[in-house]
Amino acid sequence: MKKTLIIAVSILLGIILAGCQNPFEKAAEKVVEKSVIKAVEKAVEKELDENGIDIDIKDDTLTVTSDEGEFTIGGGTWPEDTPDIIPEFKDGDISSVMDNGMGASLVYFTNLKDNAAKEYIKLLDEAGWEQKMNQSYGEGFLYQGLKDDIALTVSYTNDVFFISWMNDTSS
């Protein structure tokens, strides 16, 4: 109810103050705008606190923490908690990382070196990954492998490459 009231008051004040030309009215508009923003921020923070959710934004990384775990989006580095059996891909730029903090991650790459994606699959085969699927389509492919209860997916299409993994619970 409070959220609806805050939004309605914000819209109403915005409409009323939109036609302000007087410098005093413009100053009043700024004060009201800042007050409304603070009220909305407090309502959101209260809601998050009541549900045990913490949101942390640092540089280019967003981390959401709750009773159920942690989820991170952003960053440009290979995840530190990557299982040792997953070879680090170094032939492209990491553009985004998603890590749930519970053994599942997804890493997006751009600016790959020529044939780097296919070479990574060869590296996985050499490292003893059990190939569950390897499907080609045009210039792209989708690979799935399993090793030591880690399920790995590698996909490449239109110069977009990603590697994702998670603990395999189906075994």
Residue pairs with C-beta under 8 A, 6 or more apart in sequence:
2 43
3 40
3 43
6 36
6 39
6 40
6 43
7 40
9 36
10 36
10 40
13 32
13 33
13 36
17 25
17 28
17 29
17 32
20 26
20 28
20 29
48 54
48 55
51 66
52 66
52 67
53 64
53 65
53 66
54 64
54 65
54 66
55 62
55 63
55 64
55 65
56 62
56 63
56 64
56 65
57 63
59 74
60 74
60 75
60 76
61 72
61 73
61 74
61 75
62 72
62 73
62 74
63 70
63 71
63 72
63 73
64 70
64 71
64 72
65 71
69 100
69 101
69 102
70 100
70 101
70 102
71 98
71 99
71 100
71 101
72 97
72 98
72 99
72 100
72 101
73 96
73 97
73 98
74 96
74 97
75 94
75 96
75 97
76 93
76 94
76 95
76 96
76 97
77 94
77 97
78 88
78 89
78 94
78 97
78 107
79 97
79 99
79 105
79 107
81 99
81 101
81 105
82 88
82 105
82 165
83 148
83 150
83 165
85 127
85 147
85 148
85 150
86 150
86 152
86 163
86 165
87 120
87 123
87 124
87 127
89 107
89 109
89 116
89 120
89 161
89 163
91 112
91 113
91 116
91 119
91 120
92 109
92 110
92 111
92 112
92 113
92 116
92 161
93 109
93 110
93 111
94 107
94 108
94 109
95 108
95 109
95 110
96 107
96 108
97 105
97 106
97 107
97 108
98 105
98 106
98 107
99 105
99 106
103 166
103 167
104 164
104 165
104 166
104 167
105 164
105 165
105 166
106 162
106 163
106 164
107 162
107 163
107 164
108 160
108 161
108 162
109 160
109 161
109 162
109 163
110 159
110 160
110 161
112 156
112 159
112 161
116 161
117 141
117 154
117 156
117 161
118 141
118 156
120 154
120 163
121 134
121 141
121 143
121 154
124 143
124 145
124 152
124 154
125 131
127 147
128 147
129 145
129 146
129 147
129 152
130 145
130 146
130 147
131 143
131 144
131 145
132 144
132 145
132 146
133 142
133 143
133 144
134 141
134 142
134 143
134 144
135 141
135 142
135 143
137 157
138 157
139 156
139 157
139 158
140 155
140 156
140 157
140 158
141 154
141 155
141 156
141 157
142 153
142 154
142 155
143 152
143 153
143 154
143 155
144 151
144 152
144 153
144 154
145 151
145 152
145 154
146 152
146 168
149 167
149 168
149 171
150 165
150 166
150 167
150 168
151 165
151 166
151 167
151 168
152 163
152 164
152 165
153 162
153 163
153 164
153 165
154 161
154 162
154 163
155 161
155 162
